[in-house]
Structures are given as C-alpha cells and as structure tokens.
Amino acid sequence: MMFFQDPSLLEFQRRIQDRKQFSNLSNVFQVQSVPKDSQMRDNLDQLPTKQLDPIFSDWLGRLQRGKHLESYTFLDRYYLVPIDGSQYFSSKSIHCSGCLRANSKNGARYYHQILLIPKNKITYRNSWVTDIPVDEHNVVDLVKGGRSRWKIENETFNTLKNQGYHIEHNYGHGSRYLSMNFFVLNLLAFYMHQIFELTDRLYQRCRLKTSSRKAYFSLLRYTFQILLFRDWRHFLNFIHAPPDIYAP
C-alpha cells in the first residue's frame, strides 16, 4: 500500500479485489494473502513499533557492505544524520497511549510528532556542538555538515508531505501502536525507494520517464492494475520499455 503511494487503506483494499492486482502482489512481492482493513488495523495496533527497527538497520548494513554509501561519508569516516521535527497528527479527541498532550486555554490537544527542534524568525544563524576537534583543515567541512540539516526540511519533509506519500493522512489511529506503525511503514516505503534510486539502474531509468514522484507512482499503480507480471524485473522492464501493442 505504502510502496505504491495509495492514498488510503480503503483504496488499497478496493484495488486488490481485482484478480490481476492480487496475482501481481503474489508474483512481484510474494504476498500470499491480504487481511481485511479492520483485521490489518487490529494486528498493526498490537505490534510494538520497535519490532520494525531491524528492517532499517539490516538494509543500512547491506548498503555499507555494497559500498553504496562511500560517497556520502563525512570527514572520511562519519555519516551525516540531519534531525528535524514535524507533526503529522493532531486532534482534540482522538488519541492513544503513544500521543503527546498539550494543554492550552482552548483545552487539551493530542498529537504525534517526530523529534522537534524549534525554529525562530531570525533570517539565518547557526550554532553546533561537536566532539570532533576543530582545526583549519576541517572547519569548512564541519560548517557544511551543520548547514546540511536544512536539507531534511527541503528535501525529505517536502517530499513526504507533497510528493504523494500522504505522510499526514490518518490511515487509522488505534489505541496503542497503529498510528506510529502506519507512519513508520510510510517511512520504510520512502527508504526503499531511496535505496532503489541509489543502487538499481533499471529503477533509475524507469524513474526518469516521469517528471515527478507523483506521476511515477501513478504510472506504476495503473500499470499494475491492467497487466500481469512474472516478477519485479519483468514489471520494471515493461515500465522502462513497453512494447508497441495496440488495444484489441
């Protein structure tokens, strides 16, 4: 669902009722069965979000072993990890045990967010704390590294909010882990797309066929709906170079 940027759980459930689409889920992603939306929500609500963490670290290890991240090293031995905050859910009534709570004169408000770093109205000012000894040889790189934190706002949050990932859509809140799990699954889809764009040449060529992420994933969804594919490579090869076939 997240992989193809479906706008809602119900939309995803509606699509997979079609025989072709379920066959493609089986052939391309090895999915053998898909629960109903209520069952899926119930199961995800009981799954501690921490259990999804190893997926991210496992793929990071694969990227490191494949030397795909060498060009991203900082000062020859570090990786830059910019951190910012963004709220993705807010309500005066709907809440779960994982919600934060803010009290004001208008009453309580419940919300979810990832790590928040406040921003002020000053046009530009930066300060950093580092345990790396600063000298004339590395000070320029350290400043560039510090300033790169803004890339997460311009390139990551903007993509997640405005390029089809529906990161602020309420797929379901639940009483325990559901809201956070849907959020993390969306991040996992984004993570895998980034890995493909970094490592998979066929995927890169397919991505170049459209001008935006929204258009690209619309192309994938619509193609998935009307044709049957043997596997992932067969699917991408068709996207990259579709044969000249006339409709009957």
C-alpha atoms as one frame of an Amber mdcrd trajectory, in Angstrom:
protein
   0.000   0.000   0.000   2.692   2.497   1.013   5.045   1.284  -1.703   2.658
   2.399  -4.466   1.551   5.535  -2.573  -2.085   4.517  -2.260  -3.983   7.475
  -0.803  -5.914   5.368   1.711  -6.232   1.882   3.144  -9.716   1.509   1.665
  -8.407   2.460  -1.783  -5.734  -0.212  -1.474  -8.287  -2.802  -0.350 -10.532
  -1.897  -3.260  -7.734  -2.291  -5.787  -6.556  -5.715  -4.644 -10.022  -7.205
  -5.046  -9.186  -7.315  -8.744  -7.744 -10.686  -9.776  -4.888  -9.194 -11.817
  -3.715  -6.993  -8.979  -3.734  -9.777  -6.416  -1.825 -12.018  -8.842   0.750
  -9.251  -9.251   1.062  -8.891  -5.478   1.814 -12.598  -5.340   4.222 -12.679
  -8.285   6.056  -9.392  -7.707   6.068  -9.161  -3.895   5.402 -12.807  -2.855
   2.272 -11.743  -0.933   0.100 -14.802  -0.333  -2.891 -13.185   1.376  -4.057
  -9.739   2.439  -6.234  -9.241   5.536  -9.323  -7.072   5.532  -8.753  -3.482
   6.553 -10.186  -3.981  10.066  -8.017  -7.046  10.685  -4.942  -5.259   9.362
  -5.556  -2.334  11.701  -6.120  -4.624  14.685  -2.900  -6.541  14.030  -0.779
  -3.426  13.474  -2.210  -1.804  16.595  -0.781  -4.645  18.709   2.654  -4.679
  17.059   5.278  -2.674  19.016   6.881  -0.221  16.588  10.340  -1.218  17.822
   9.924  -4.533  16.018  10.184  -2.694  12.692  13.566  -1.152  13.562  15.741
  -4.106  12.401  14.483  -3.676   8.826  16.123  -0.258   8.608  19.419  -1.342
  10.184  19.548  -4.518   8.065  19.295  -2.560   4.808  21.771   0.032   6.046
  24.243  -2.785   6.615  23.654  -4.080   3.094  24.311  -0.637   1.640  27.527
  -0.320   3.637  28.760  -3.766   2.616  27.973  -2.968  -1.012  29.975   0.291
  -0.696  26.977   2.298  -1.923  27.441   4.902   0.816  31.130   5.677   0.334
  30.403   8.934  -1.487  28.256  10.049   1.466  30.932   9.774   4.147  31.761
  12.909   6.111  35.372  13.672   7.101  36.272  10.257   5.659  34.679   8.213
   8.467  31.260   9.586   9.504  27.748   9.746   8.096  25.712  12.920   8.468
  22.297  12.272  10.018  20.266  15.530   9.942  17.464  15.648  12.526  14.432
  17.897  12.456  10.854  17.647  13.683   7.469  17.502  12.014   3.993  16.964
  13.394   1.873  14.539  11.388  -1.263  14.131  13.515  -3.326  16.376  15.768
  -6.779  16.000  17.331  -8.829  17.288  20.255 -10.469  13.911  20.847  -8.762
  11.010  19.057  -5.709   9.775  20.935  -3.768   6.698  22.002  -1.215   5.773
  24.642   1.593   6.996  22.378   0.168  10.503  21.898   1.746  13.619  23.305
  -0.614  16.038  25.037  -0.586  19.824  25.001  -2.819  21.848  27.322  -3.969
  25.366  26.490  -6.829  27.706  27.312  -8.771  26.013  24.496  -8.418  22.617
  26.147  -6.234  19.579  25.622  -4.887  18.614  22.215  -3.291  15.273  21.343
  -0.643  14.912  18.694   2.108  12.752  17.216   5.414  14.109  16.055   8.977
  13.059  15.481  11.817  14.899  17.206  11.116  18.626  17.296  13.777  21.309
  17.010  12.231  24.810  17.370  12.856  27.435  14.700  12.777  31.190  15.208
  12.243  34.122  12.855  15.879  35.153  12.505  16.822  35.055   8.834  19.930
  32.959   9.381  22.010  31.884  12.364  23.659  28.570  13.123  25.486  27.019
  16.037  26.655  23.459  16.506  28.112  21.266  19.175  30.694  18.685  18.146
  33.129  16.372  19.857  35.331  16.464  16.741  38.443  18.617  17.309  38.067
  21.710  15.103  41.050  22.990  13.161  41.798  24.909   9.995  41.683  21.740
   7.926  38.177  20.590   8.835  36.304  23.746   9.868  34.837  24.350   6.392
  33.557  20.771   6.153  32.098  20.986   9.660  30.193  24.148   8.734  28.850
  22.496   5.585  27.809  19.499   7.659  25.994  21.678  10.166  24.165  23.607
   7.482  23.038  20.411   5.755  20.428  19.895   8.474  18.118  22.132   6.449
  18.143  19.551   3.668  15.816  17.363   5.717  13.221  20.137   5.662  13.578
  20.987   1.983  14.133  17.527   0.527  12.689  14.977   2.954   9.664  16.514
   4.671   8.648  18.300   1.480   8.766  15.005  -0.428   6.862  13.075   2.242
   4.158  15.728   2.545   3.773  16.948  -1.040   5.037  14.245  -3.414   2.464
  11.519  -2.919   3.476   9.764   0.314   0.417  11.105   2.204   2.510  11.232
   5.377  -0.104  13.381   7.135  -3.036  11.159   6.156  -4.724   9.391   9.067
  -4.777   5.755   7.918  -6.114   4.814  11.358  -5.177   5.740  14.903  -5.892
   2.761  17.142  -5.308   2.599  20.876  -1.637   1.599  21.025   0.792   1.427
  18.081  -1.342   1.772  14.941  -0.727   5.445  14.132   3.037   5.220  14.624
   3.247   1.931  12.710   1.488   3.397   9.677   3.862   6.358   9.864   6.939
   4.098  10.072   5.684   1.878   7.230   5.387   5.004   5.097   8.966   5.930
   6.019  10.012   2.366   5.149   8.477   2.730   1.673  10.343   6.024   1.213
  13.533   4.339   2.485  13.234   1.510  -0.036  12.547   3.940  -2.882  15.716
   5.831  -1.940  17.682   2.577  -1.954  16.376   1.681  -5.418  17.226   5.138
  -6.738  20.740   4.753  -5.356  21.512   1.169  -6.377  19.160  -0.117  -9.110
  19.971   1.123 -12.609  16.758  -0.223 -14.140  14.710   1.517 -11.462  16.695
   4.721 -12.120  15.876   4.549 -15.831  12.186   3.981 -15.055  12.168   6.925
 -12.676  13.500   9.212 -15.425  10.421   8.529 -17.559   8.291  10.897 -15.475
   8.856  14.431 -14.212   7.635  13.906 -10.635   7.298  11.207  -7.995   3.509
  11.507  -8.084   3.425  10.864 -11.817   5.878   7.971 -11.473   3.896   6.097
  -8.847   0.635   6.768 -10.672   2.240   5.081 -13.682   3.244   2.098 -11.535
  -0.213   1.759  -9.969  -2.103   1.965 -13.247   0.218  -0.490 -14.996  -0.122
  -2.871 -12.042  -3.903  -2.724 -12.463  -4.230  -3.826 -16.058  -1.371  -6.238
 -16.827   0.055  -9.394 -15.276   3.776  -9.646 -14.489   6.027 -12.579 -13.631
   8.251 -10.763 -11.154   9.715  -7.370 -10.173  12.230  -7.203 -13.038   9.554
  -8.093 -15.578   7.438  -5.242 -14.200  10.270  -2.676 -14.341  11.357  -3.763
 -17.809   7.830  -3.136 -19.050   7.740   0.310 -17.410  11.089   1.199 -18.977
  10.420  -0.087 -22.481   6.764  -1.052 -23.070   6.188  -2.968 -26.298   4.189
  -1.391 -29.125   0.907  -3.235 -28.668  -2.427  -1.975 -29.945  -5.531  -2.463
 -27.855  -7.906  -5.080 -29.344
